[in-house]
């Protein structure tokens, strides 16, 4: 937006949903990540699916996909999109943090053919998957930390491709 105006604020300074009716549909995708840090015991339970609530990663994958599809219900100015693909993957062998704690990296990729991007859907998916990991393992450890929730890349739309 080169005009210097905020797109989600009307002339009276009130929040509004941006009108995208004149925009053309294009293929769009976005990938986001979240990292959950935990003790070695919690990490093992999460990876092996032996935690008190069962299959941690399978449940987190489903939660992330569901979150991508329901983003407009929780983020007020997001448009409902016809998502054509949503994938949640996990990297379980990432480098320990400065305190030596292992972690699980959540990677969420969302795709659509639409008039607006899917960055929020990917971020929402990664965040909810990370929260689900926390929920599934919290009986073993309350001190887990969710860190590094961020967009890694986006493709399509007027602003083109972007990569962190």
OpenMM code with the backbone's topology and positions (N, CA, C; nanometers):
from openmm import Vec3, app, unit

residues = "UNK UNK UNK UNK UNK UNK UNK UNK UNK UNK UNK UNK UNK UNK UNK UNK UNK UNK UNK UNK UNK UNK UNK UNK UNK UNK UNK UNK UNK UNK UNK UNK UNK UNK UNK UNK UNK UNK UNK UNK UNK UNK UNK UNK UNK UNK UNK UNK UNK UNK UNK UNK UNK UNK UNK UNK UNK UNK UNK UNK UNK UNK UNK UNK UNK UNK UNK UNK UNK UNK UNK UNK UNK UNK UNK UNK UNK UNK UNK UNK UNK UNK UNK UNK UNK UNK UNK UNK UNK UNK UNK UNK UNK UNK UNK UNK UNK UNK UNK UNK UNK UNK UNK UNK UNK UNK UNK UNK UNK UNK UNK UNK UNK UNK UNK UNK UNK UNK UNK UNK UNK UNK UNK UNK UNK UNK UNK UNK UNK UNK UNK UNK UNK UNK UNK UNK UNK UNK UNK UNK UNK UNK UNK UNK UNK UNK UNK UNK UNK UNK UNK UNK UNK UNK UNK UNK UNK UNK UNK UNK UNK UNK UNK UNK".split()
positions = [
    Vec3(0.0844, -0.1187, 0.0000),
    Vec3(0.0000, 0.0000, 0.0000),
    Vec3(0.0878, 0.1236, 0.0000),
    Vec3(0.1039, 0.1837, -0.1098),
    Vec3(0.1879, 0.3000, -0.1206),
    Vec3(0.1253, 0.4284, -0.0718),
    Vec3(-0.0044, 0.4296, -0.0448),
    Vec3(-0.0723, 0.5545, -0.0107),
    Vec3(-0.0454, 0.6011, 0.1323),
    Vec3(0.0120, 0.5147, 0.2153),
    Vec3(0.0365, 0.5519, 0.3542),
    Vec3(-0.0841, 0.5312, 0.4438),
    Vec3(-0.1964, 0.4927, 0.3873),
    Vec3(-0.3189, 0.4668, 0.4652),
    Vec3(-0.3178, 0.3236, 0.5160),
    Vec3(-0.3751, 0.3052, 0.6310),
    Vec3(-0.3907, 0.1711, 0.6850),
    Vec3(-0.5107, 0.1054, 0.6196),
    Vec3(-0.4935, -0.0148, 0.5692),
    Vec3(-0.5994, -0.0796, 0.4920),
    Vec3(-0.7167, -0.1275, 0.5777),
    Vec3(-0.6944, -0.1497, 0.7059),
    Vec3(-0.8001, -0.2038, 0.7916),
    Vec3(-0.8674, -0.0964, 0.8777),
    Vec3(-0.8464, 0.0319, 0.8412),
    Vec3(-0.9064, 0.1432, 0.9145),
    Vec3(-0.9828, 0.2296, 0.8144),
    Vec3(-1.1102, 0.2601, 0.8452),
    Vec3(-1.1874, 0.3448, 0.7540),
    Vec3(-1.1562, 0.4924, 0.7797),
    Vec3(-1.2217, 0.5819, 0.7062),
    Vec3(-1.1949, 0.7257, 0.7176),
    Vec3(-1.2268, 0.7810, 0.8559),
    Vec3(-1.3151, 0.7136, 0.9299),
    Vec3(-1.3509, 0.7570, 1.0664),
    Vec3(-1.2581, 0.6965, 1.1713),
    Vec3(-1.1558, 0.6201, 1.1273),
    Vec3(-1.0622, 0.5593, 1.2215),
    Vec3(-1.1128, 0.4302, 1.2837),
    Vec3(-1.2161, 0.3720, 1.2267),
    Vec3(-1.2748, 0.2489, 1.2796),
    Vec3(-1.2197, 0.1277, 1.2050),
    Vec3(-1.2102, 0.0153, 1.2766),
    Vec3(-1.1645, -0.1085, 1.2144),
    Vec3(-1.2646, -0.1551, 1.1100),
    Vec3(-1.2119, -0.2112, 1.0009),
    Vec3(-1.2976, -0.2645, 0.8960),
    Vec3(-1.2267, -0.3807, 0.8287),
    Vec3(-1.3049, -0.4652, 0.7647),
    Vec3(-1.2484, -0.5704, 0.6830),
    Vec3(-1.2243, -0.5128, 0.5444),
    Vec3(-1.1068, -0.5322, 0.4893),
    Vec3(-1.0713, -0.4787, 0.3584),
    Vec3(-1.1594, -0.5417, 0.2508),
    Vec3(-1.2065, -0.4593, 0.1577),
    Vec3(-1.2877, -0.5067, 0.0456),
    Vec3(-1.1939, -0.5594, -0.0625),
    Vec3(-1.1999, -0.6894, -0.0879),
    Vec3(-1.1139, -0.7510, -0.1892),
    Vec3(-1.1929, -0.7955, -0.3117),
    Vec3(-1.3161, -0.7471, -0.3245),
    Vec3(-1.4038, -0.7950, -0.4322),
    Vec3(-1.3485, -0.7659, -0.5713),
    Vec3(-1.2688, -0.6622, -0.5884),
    Vec3(-1.2141, -0.6285, -0.7210),
    Vec3(-1.0822, -0.6987, -0.7510),
    Vec3(-1.0235, -0.7640, -0.6530),
    Vec3(-0.8954, -0.8326, -0.6741),
    Vec3(-0.9172, -0.9623, -0.7494),
    Vec3(-0.8184, -1.0006, -0.8283),
    Vec3(-0.8240, -1.1276, -0.8989),
    Vec3(-0.7702, -1.2404, -0.8121),
    Vec3(-0.8230, -1.3591, -0.8326),
    Vec3(-0.7766, -1.4765, -0.7585),
    Vec3(-0.6440, -1.5246, -0.8170),
    Vec3(-0.5510, -1.5571, -0.7298),
    Vec3(-0.4233, -1.6151, -0.7705),
    Vec3(-0.3911, -1.7310, -0.6765),
    Vec3(-0.2988, -1.8154, -0.7190),
    Vec3(-0.2527, -1.9244, -0.6337),
    Vec3(-0.1606, -1.8663, -0.5287),
    Vec3(-0.1858, -1.9017, -0.4033),
    Vec3(-0.1094, -1.8470, -0.2915),
    Vec3(-0.0704, -1.9583, -0.1960),
    Vec3(0.0420, -1.9396, -0.1298),
    Vec3(0.0847, -2.0344, -0.0268),
    Vec3(0.1664, -1.9605, 0.0775),
    Vec3(0.1726, -2.0190, 0.1948),
    Vec3(0.2540, -1.9626, 0.3033),
    Vec3(0.2981, -2.0761, 0.3945),
    Vec3(0.4171, -2.0611, 0.4507),
    Vec3(0.4706, -2.1569, 0.5480),
    Vec3(0.5138, -2.0803, 0.6721),
    Vec3(0.4739, -2.1316, 0.7873),
    Vec3(0.5097, -2.0718, 0.9159),
    Vec3(0.5667, -2.1798, 1.0065),
    Vec3(0.6350, -2.1353, 1.1103),
    Vec3(0.6916, -2.2293, 1.2071),
    Vec3(0.6624, -2.1848, 1.3485),
    Vec3(0.6693, -2.2813, 1.4376),
    Vec3(0.6679, -2.2579, 1.5820),
    Vec3(0.7590, -2.3638, 1.6427),
    Vec3(0.8280, -2.3286, 1.7492),
    Vec3(0.9168, -2.4235, 1.8171),
    Vec3(0.8706, -2.4380, 1.9612),
    Vec3(0.8607, -2.5629, 2.0062),
    Vec3(0.8230, -2.5918, 2.1441),
    Vec3(0.9447, -2.6527, 2.2132),
    Vec3(0.9913, -2.5880, 2.3191),
    Vec3(1.1062, -2.6362, 2.3976),
    Vec3(1.0561, -2.7066, 2.5224),
    Vec3(1.1252, -2.8168, 2.5575),
    Vec3(1.0817, -2.8979, 2.6709),
    Vec3(1.1975, -2.9821, 2.7217),
    Vec3(1.1743, -3.0497, 2.8319),
    Vec3(1.2754, -3.1396, 2.8885),
    Vec3(1.2916, -3.2620, 2.7988),
    Vec3(1.3999, -3.3343, 2.8191),
    Vec3(1.4242, -3.4561, 2.7418),
    Vec3(1.3139, -3.5589, 2.7652),
    Vec3(1.2649, -3.5704, 2.8875),
    Vec3(1.1578, -3.6654, 2.9187),
    Vec3(1.0297, -3.6302, 2.8427),
    Vec3(0.9922, -3.5047, 2.8455),
    Vec3(0.8727, -3.4606, 2.7741),
    Vec3(0.8889, -3.4786, 2.6235),
    Vec3(1.0074, -3.4475, 2.5730),
    Vec3(1.0366, -3.4616, 2.4304),
    Vec3(1.0203, -3.6064, 2.3871),
    Vec3(1.0765, -3.6966, 2.4644),
    Vec3(1.0663, -3.8393, 2.4318),
    Vec3(0.9198, -3.8842, 2.4301),
    Vec3(0.8434, -3.8430, 2.5290),
    Vec3(0.7013, -3.8804, 2.5354),
    Vec3(0.6249, -3.8253, 2.4155),
    Vec3(0.6566, -3.7013, 2.3770),
    Vec3(0.5883, -3.6403, 2.2627),
    Vec3(0.6213, -3.7131, 2.1331),
    Vec3(0.7482, -3.7401, 2.1134),
    Vec3(0.7929, -3.8035, 1.9892),
    Vec3(0.7422, -3.9475, 1.9789),
    Vec3(0.7461, -4.0196, 2.0894),
    Vec3(0.7046, -4.1604, 2.0876),
    Vec3(0.5545, -4.1793, 2.1047),
    Vec3(0.4833, -4.0730, 2.1402),
    Vec3(0.3398, -4.0837, 2.1610),
    Vec3(0.3031, -4.1559, 2.2891),
    Vec3(0.3921, -4.1474, 2.3889),
    Vec3(0.3700, -4.2198, 2.5143),
    Vec3(0.3298, -4.1278, 2.6295),
    Vec3(0.2929, -4.0048, 2.5979),
    Vec3(0.2508, -3.9110, 2.7022),
    Vec3(0.1163, -3.9507, 2.7608),
    Vec3(0.0774, -3.8857, 2.8686),
    Vec3(-0.0466, -3.9212, 2.9370),
    Vec3(-0.1729, -3.9041, 2.8532),
    Vec3(-0.1666, -3.8213, 2.7479),
    Vec3(-0.2846, -3.7993, 2.6639),
    Vec3(-0.2760, -3.8716, 2.5298),
    Vec3(-0.1722, -3.9509, 2.5085),
    Vec3(-0.1641, -4.0306, 2.3858),
    Vec3(-0.0778, -3.9704, 2.2771),
    Vec3(-0.1193, -3.9905, 2.1540),
    Vec3(-0.0428, -3.9534, 2.0346),
    Vec3(-0.0312, -3.8014, 2.0182),
    Vec3(0.0760, -3.7459, 2.0667),
    Vec3(0.0947, -3.6011, 2.0695),
    Vec3(0.1013, -3.5420, 1.9292),
    Vec3(0.1905, -3.5917, 1.8467),
    Vec3(0.2121, -3.5294, 1.7157),
    Vec3(0.0945, -3.5511, 1.6211),
    Vec3(0.0319, -3.6672, 1.6261),
    Vec3(-0.0855, -3.6907, 1.5417),
    Vec3(-0.1982, -3.5950, 1.5787),
    Vec3(-0.2170, -3.5750, 1.7085),
    Vec3(-0.3219, -3.4840, 1.7542),
    Vec3(-0.2882, -3.3397, 1.7170),
    Vec3(-0.1618, -3.3020, 1.7335),
    Vec3(-0.1190, -3.1657, 1.6994),
    Vec3(-0.1318, -3.1395, 1.5498),
    Vec3(-0.1049, -3.2410, 1.4675),
    Vec3(-0.1186, -3.2246, 1.3223),
    Vec3(-0.2648, -3.1937, 1.2859),
    Vec3(-0.3565, -3.2709, 1.3407),
    Vec3(-0.4989, -3.2488, 1.3124),
    Vec3(-0.5429, -3.1119, 1.3642),
    Vec3(-0.4991, -3.0756, 1.4847),
    Vec3(-0.5349, -2.9452, 1.5415),
    Vec3(-0.4845, -2.8314, 1.4541),
    Vec3(-0.3627, -2.8428, 1.4022),
    Vec3(-0.3077, -2.7394, 1.3154),
    Vec3(-0.3854, -2.7237, 1.1863),
    Vec3(-0.4213, -2.8356, 1.1254),
    Vec3(-0.4988, -2.8308, 1.0012),
    Vec3(-0.6358, -2.7688, 1.0274),
    Vec3(-0.6999, -2.8104, 1.1362),
    Vec3(-0.8299, -2.7524, 1.1707),
    Vec3(-0.8180, -2.6023, 1.1961),
    Vec3(-0.7093, -2.5606, 1.2616),
    Vec3(-0.6886, -2.4183, 1.2907),
    Vec3(-0.6749, -2.3379, 1.1619),
    Vec3(-0.6029, -2.3904, 1.0649),
    Vec3(-0.5877, -2.3194, 0.9371),
    Vec3(-0.7241, -2.2918, 0.8759),
    Vec3(-0.8117, -2.3901, 0.8805),
    Vec3(-0.9441, -2.3767, 0.8199),
    Vec3(-1.0351, -2.2821, 0.8974),
    Vec3(-1.0051, -2.2599, 1.0245),
    Vec3(-1.0938, -2.1788, 1.1085),
    Vec3(-1.0336, -2.0435, 1.1472),
    Vec3(-0.9305, -2.0020, 1.0802),
    Vec3(-0.8632, -1.8760, 1.1126),
    Vec3(-0.9575, -1.7565, 1.1186),
    Vec3(-1.0497, -1.7380, 1.0244),
    Vec3(-1.1371, -1.6195, 1.0318),
    Vec3(-1.2273, -1.6164, 1.1548),
    Vec3(-1.2435, -1.7297, 1.2207),
    Vec3(-1.3254, -1.7330, 1.3417),
    Vec3(-1.2516, -1.6768, 1.4636),
    Vec3(-1.1197, -1.6699, 1.4566),
    Vec3(-1.0423, -1.6227, 1.5717),
    Vec3(-0.9624, -1.4959, 1.5451),
    Vec3(-0.9334, -1.4664, 1.4208),
    Vec3(-0.8611, -1.3444, 1.3835),
    Vec3(-0.9631, -1.2532, 1.3156),
    Vec3(-1.0035, -1.1450, 1.3809),
    Vec3(-1.1216, -1.0681, 1.3382),
    Vec3(-1.1242, -1.0200, 1.1938),
    Vec3(-1.0157, -0.9751, 1.1366),
    Vec3(-1.0212, -0.9151, 1.0026),
    Vec3(-0.9815, -1.0100, 0.8906),
    Vec3(-0.9661, -1.1389, 0.9205),
    Vec3(-0.9297, -1.2355, 0.8172),
    Vec3(-1.0520, -1.2753, 0.7354),
    Vec3(-1.0316, -1.2836, 0.6044),
    Vec3(-1.1382, -1.3264, 0.5147),
    Vec3(-1.1497, -1.4788, 0.5183),
    Vec3(-1.2705, -1.5321, 0.5098),
    Vec3(-1.2856, -1.6774, 0.4937),
    Vec3(-1.2288, -1.7173, 0.3574),
    Vec3(-1.1454, -1.8181, 0.3547),
    Vec3(-1.0806, -1.8610, 0.2308),
    Vec3(-1.1141, -2.0063, 0.2011),
    Vec3(-1.1160, -2.0400, 0.0739),
    Vec3(-1.1304, -2.1781, 0.0326),
    Vec3(-0.9893, -2.2372, 0.0276),
    Vec3(-0.9486, -2.2961, 0.1372),
    Vec3(-0.8146, -2.3533, 0.1465),
    Vec3(-0.8099, -2.4801, 0.0621),
    Vec3(-0.7085, -2.4889, -0.0231),
    Vec3(-0.6951, -2.6054, -0.1100),
    Vec3(-0.5952, -2.7063, -0.0562),
    Vec3(-0.5154, -2.6661, 0.0430),
    Vec3(-0.4200, -2.7586, 0.1033),
    Vec3(-0.3689, -2.7050, 0.2341),
    Vec3(-0.3513, -2.7949, 0.3299),
    Vec3(-0.2926, -2.7593, 0.4593),
    Vec3(-0.2120, -2.8784, 0.5072),
    Vec3(-0.0873, -2.8526, 0.5418),
    Vec3(0.0023, -2.9591, 0.5865),
    Vec3(0.0759, -2.9123, 0.7110),
    Vec3(0.0830, -2.9991, 0.8100),
    Vec3(0.1576, -2.9707, 0.9325),
    Vec3(0.2598, -3.0820, 0.9505),
    Vec3(0.3859, -3.0440, 0.9526),
    Vec3(0.4966, -3.1379, 0.9692),
    Vec3(0.5725, -3.1047, 1.0961),
    Vec3(0.6502, -3.2014, 1.1450),
    Vec3(0.7281, -3.1818, 1.2671),
    Vec3(0.8723, -3.2228, 1.2447),
    Vec3(0.9634, -3.1403, 1.2940),
    Vec3(1.1047, -3.1774, 1.3029),
    Vec3(1.1314, -3.2017, 1.4499),
    Vec3(1.1666, -3.3241, 1.4843),
    Vec3(1.1813, -3.3604, 1.6254),
    Vec3(1.3264, -3.3618, 1.6725),
    Vec3(1.4191, -3.3573, 1.5807),
    Vec3(1.5612, -3.3586, 1.6178),
    Vec3(1.6247, -3.2248, 1.5803),
    Vec3(1.5860, -3.1195, 1.6523),
    Vec3(1.6443, -2.9875, 1.6274),
    Vec3(1.7513, -2.9609, 1.7320),
    Vec3(1.8351, -2.8635, 1.7053),
    Vec3(1.9434, -2.8306, 1.7972),
    Vec3(1.8881, -2.7851, 1.9316),
    Vec3(1.9456, -2.8360, 2.0407),
    Vec3(1.9004, -2.7915, 2.1741),
    Vec3(1.9212, -2.6416, 2.1917),
    Vec3(1.8397, -2.5814, 2.2787),
    Vec3(1.8553, -2.4388, 2.3070),
    Vec3(1.9738, -2.4165, 2.4005),
    Vec3(1.9929, -2.2934, 2.4445),
    Vec3(2.1092, -2.2588, 2.5282),
    Vec3(2.1077, -2.3296, 2.6635),
    Vec3(1.9916, -2.3789, 2.7044),
    Vec3(1.9812, -2.4535, 2.8301),
    Vec3(1.9858, -2.6041, 2.8073),
    Vec3(2.0110, -2.6448, 2.6838),
    Vec3(2.0241, -2.7858, 2.6517),
    Vec3(1.8928, -2.8591, 2.6315),
    Vec3(1.7837, -2.7838, 2.6222),
    Vec3(1.6529, -2.8483, 2.6055),
    Vec3(1.6263, -2.8807, 2.4585),
    Vec3(1.5803, -3.0025, 2.4328),
    Vec3(1.5411, -3.0353, 2.2961),
    Vec3(1.4112, -2.9642, 2.2620),
    Vec3(1.3718, -2.9756, 2.1374),
    Vec3(1.2479, -2.9114, 2.0964),
    Vec3(1.1857, -2.9808, 1.9781),
    Vec3(1.0672, -2.9376, 1.9475),
    Vec3(0.9953, -2.9845, 1.8292),
    Vec3(0.9621, -2.8612, 1.7465),
    Vec3(1.0013, -2.8654, 1.6199),
    Vec3(0.9720, -2.7564, 1.5269),
    Vec3(0.8483, -2.7937, 1.4471),
    Vec3(0.7487, -2.7087, 1.4529),
    Vec3(0.6247, -2.7255, 1.3768),
    Vec3(0.6379, -2.6449, 1.2484),
    Vec3(0.6091, -2.7079, 1.1356),
    Vec3(0.6078, -2.6396, 1.0062),
    Vec3(0.4693, -2.6543, 0.9465),
    Vec3(0.4020, -2.5430, 0.9248),
    Vec3(0.2663, -2.5442, 0.8705),
    Vec3(0.2657, -2.4732, 0.7360),
    Vec3(0.2151, -2.5410, 0.6330),
    Vec3(0.2032, -2.4838, 0.4994),
    Vec3(0.0572, -2.4866, 0.4583),
    Vec3(0.0087, -2.3718, 0.4111),
    Vec3(-0.1309, -2.3589, 0.3695),
    Vec3(-0.1326, -2.3033, 0.2275),
    Vec3(-0.2262, -2.3540, 0.1457),
    Vec3(-0.2394, -2.3101, 0.0065),
    Vec3(-0.3842, -2.2783, -0.0245),
    Vec3(-0.4031, -2.1861, -0.1199),
    Vec3(-0.5372, -2.1559, -0.1701),
    Vec3(-0.5249, -2.0898, -0.3061),
    Vec3(-0.6362, -2.0834, -0.3757),
    Vec3(-0.6480, -2.0016, -0.4962),
    Vec3(-0.7501, -1.8958, -0.4584),
    Vec3(-0.7023, -1.7757, -0.4274),
    Vec3(-0.7941, -1.6759, -0.3772),
    Vec3(-0.7464, -1.5341, -0.3995),
    Vec3(-0.8188, -1.4404, -0.3380),
    Vec3(-0.7942, -1.2972, -0.3549),
    Vec3(-0.7081, -1.2378, -0.2445),
    Vec3(-0.6767, -1.3169, -0.1443),
    Vec3(-0.5929, -1.2692, -0.0349),
    Vec3(-0.5070, -1.3843, 0.0144),
    Vec3(-0.3973, -1.3509, 0.0805),
    Vec3(-0.2987, -1.4504, 0.1172),
    Vec3(-0.3372, -1.5396, 0.2335),
    Vec3(-0.2548, -1.6399, 0.2570),
    Vec3(-0.2801, -1.7397, 0.3613),
    Vec3(-0.1738, -1.7356, 0.4720),
    Vec3(-0.1074, -1.6201, 0.4865),
    Vec3(-0.0065, -1.6101, 0.5913),
    Vec3(-0.0659, -1.6314, 0.7302),
    Vec3(-0.1800, -1.5694, 0.7562),
    Vec3(-0.2416, -1.5840, 0.8887),
    Vec3(-0.2865, -1.7269, 0.9136),
    Vec3(-0.3330, -1.7945, 0.8104),
    Vec3(-0.3748, -1.9332, 0.8244),
    Vec3(-0.2555, -2.0223, 0.8599),
    Vec3(-0.1409, -1.9980, 0.7958),
    Vec3(-0.0211, -2.0766, 0.8267),
    Vec3(0.0285, -2.0478, 0.9692),
    Vec3(0.0302, -1.9198, 1.0066),
    Vec3(0.0711, -1.8835, 1.1430),
    Vec3(-0.0244, -1.9405, 1.2476),
    Vec3(-0.1526, -1.9361, 1.2192),
    Vec3(-0.2527, -1.9899, 1.3106),
    Vec3(-0.2344, -2.1413, 1.3248),
    Vec3(-0.2117, -2.2107, 1.2140),
    Vec3(-0.1907, -2.3555, 1.2164),
    Vec3(-0.0681, -2.3921, 1.2996),
    Vec3(0.0433, -2.3227, 1.2773),
    Vec3(0.1662, -2.3520, 1.3526),
    Vec3(0.1470, -2.3247, 1.5020),
    Vec3(0.0799, -2.2146, 1.5326),
    Vec3(0.0569, -2.1774, 1.6727),
    Vec3(-0.0308, -2.2786, 1.7441),
    Vec3(-0.1403, -2.3176, 1.6821),
    Vec3(-0.2332, -2.4113, 1.7470),
    Vec3(-0.1702, -2.5503, 1.7580),
    Vec3(-0.0933, -2.5914, 1.6593),
    Vec3(-0.0236, -2.7194, 1.6698),
    Vec3(0.0739, -2.7164, 1.7882),
    Vec3(0.1465, -2.6055, 1.8045),
    Vec3(0.2389, -2.5921, 1.9176),
    Vec3(0.1633, -2.5921, 2.0505),
    Vec3(0.0521, -2.5211, 2.0572),
    Vec3(-0.0296, -2.5208, 2.1790),
    Vec3(-0.0820, -2.6606, 2.2105),
    Vec3(-0.1142, -2.7366, 2.1075),
    Vec3(-0.1629, -2.8725, 2.1282),
    Vec3(-0.0523, -2.9624, 2.1828),
    Vec3(0.0690, -2.9454, 2.1325),
    Vec3(0.1820, -3.0204, 2.1893),
    Vec3(0.1929, -2.9884, 2.3376),
    Vec3(0.1873, -2.8603, 2.3721),
    Vec3(0.1942, -2.8201, 2.5129),
    Vec3(0.0826, -2.8880, 2.5929),
    Vec3(-0.0395, -2.8807, 2.5435),
    Vec3(-0.1530, -2.9385, 2.6146),
    Vec3(-0.1375, -3.0890, 2.6345),
    Vec3(-0.0878, -3.1571, 2.5343),
    Vec3(-0.0768, -3.3024, 2.5408),
    Vec3(0.0331, -3.3496, 2.6364),
    Vec3(0.1311, -3.2621, 2.6646),
    Vec3(0.2461, -3.3014, 2.7460),
    Vec3(0.2499, -3.2294, 2.8814),
    Vec3(0.1608, -3.1353, 2.9043),
    Vec3(0.1681, -3.0513, 3.0245),
    Vec3(0.1595, -3.1295, 3.1550),
    Vec3(0.1012, -3.2488, 3.1542),
    Vec3(0.0970, -3.3294, 3.2764),
    Vec3(0.2380, -3.3719, 3.3184),
    Vec3(0.3293, -3.3809, 3.2228),
    Vec3(0.4684, -3.4152, 3.2536),
    Vec3(0.5516, -3.2926, 3.2878),
    Vec3(0.5159, -3.1784, 3.2286),
    Vec3(0.5994, -3.0591, 3.2450),
    Vec3(0.5189, -2.9330, 3.2175),
    Vec3(0.5154, -2.8456, 3.3142),
    Vec3(0.4461, -2.7172, 3.2962),
    Vec3(0.5398, -2.6098, 3.2394),
    Vec3(0.6708, -2.6325, 3.2466),
    Vec3(0.7680, -2.5309, 3.2087),
    Vec3(0.8083, -2.5294, 3.0632),
    Vec3(0.7330, -2.5975, 2.9780),
    Vec3(0.7631, -2.5915, 2.8347),
    Vec3(0.7481, -2.4480, 2.7855),
    Vec3(0.8153, -2.4182, 2.6756),
    Vec3(0.8061, -2.2847, 2.6173),
    Vec3(0.7788, -2.2948, 2.4686),
    Vec3(0.6891, -2.2110, 2.4213),
    Vec3(0.6640, -2.1990, 2.2780),
    Vec3(0.7375, -2.0739, 2.2329),
    Vec3(0.8222, -2.0899, 2.1331),
    Vec3(0.9050, -1.9788, 2.0869),
    Vec3(0.9047, -1.9730, 1.9340),
    Vec3(0.9560, -1.8675, 1.8826),
    Vec3(0.9832, -1.8531, 1.7403),
    Vec3(0.8620, -1.8802, 1.6527),
    Vec3(0.7487, -1.8232, 1.6861),
    Vec3(0.6343, -1.8312, 1.5946),
    Vec3(0.6571, -1.7234, 1.4897),
    Vec3(0.6739, -1.7682, 1.3638),
    Vec3(0.7034, -1.6707, 1.2592),
    Vec3(0.6728, -1.7254, 1.1207),
    Vec3(0.6523, -1.6330, 1.0287),
    Vec3(0.6318, -1.6666, 0.8888),
    Vec3(0.7676, -1.6964, 0.8265),
    Vec3(0.7761, -1.8057, 0.7504),
    Vec3(0.9006, -1.8416, 0.6827),
    Vec3(0.8991, -1.8014, 0.5359),
    Vec3(0.7810, -1.8130, 0.4728),
    Vec3(0.7726, -1.7765, 0.3313),
    Vec3(0.6274, -1.7582, 0.2908),
    Vec3(0.6087, -1.6843, 0.1814),
    Vec3(0.4776, -1.6698, 0.1196),
    Vec3(0.4993, -1.6562, -0.0295),
    Vec3(0.4010, -1.7044, -0.1052),
    Vec3(0.4102, -1.6959, -0.2501),
    Vec3(0.2754, -1.6545, -0.3061),
    Vec3(0.2794, -1.5768, -0.4143),
    Vec3(0.1590, -1.5343, -0.4835),
    Vec3(0.1090, -1.3990, -0.4399),
    Vec3(0.0102, -1.3499, -0.5113),
    Vec3(-0.0492, -1.2209, -0.4786),
    Vec3(0.0277, -1.1048, -0.5373),
    Vec3(-0.0274, -0.9853, -0.5174),
    Vec3(0.0296, -0.8630, -0.5740),
    Vec3(0.1707, -0.8355, -0.5218),
    Vec3(0.1956, -0.8656, -0.3956),
    Vec3(0.3279, -0.8363, -0.3387),
    Vec3(0.4314, -0.9406, -0.3764),
    Vec3(0.3915, -1.0484, -0.4424),
    Vec3(0.4861, -1.1486, -0.4906),
    Vec3(0.5353, -1.2428, -0.3820),
    Vec3(0.6484, -1.3024, -0.4092),
    Vec3(0.7040, -1.4018, -0.3183),
    Vec3(0.7925, -1.3359, -0.2137),
    Vec3(0.7977, -1.3980, -0.0967),
    Vec3(0.8811, -1.3490, 0.0139),
    Vec3(0.9349, -1.4696, 0.0882),
    Vec3(1.0608, -1.4620, 0.1294),
    Vec3(1.1245, -1.5704, 0.2044),
    Vec3(1.2103, -1.5106, 0.3144),
    Vec3(1.1985, -1.5655, 0.4350),
    Vec3(1.2782, -1.5177, 0.5478),
    Vec3(1.4240, -1.5477, 0.5210),
] * unit.nanometer
topology = app.Topology()
chain = topology.addChain("A")
for resn in residues:
    res = topology.addResidue(resn, chain)
    for name in ("N", "CA", "C"):
        topology.addAtom(name, app.Element.getBySymbol(name[0]), res)
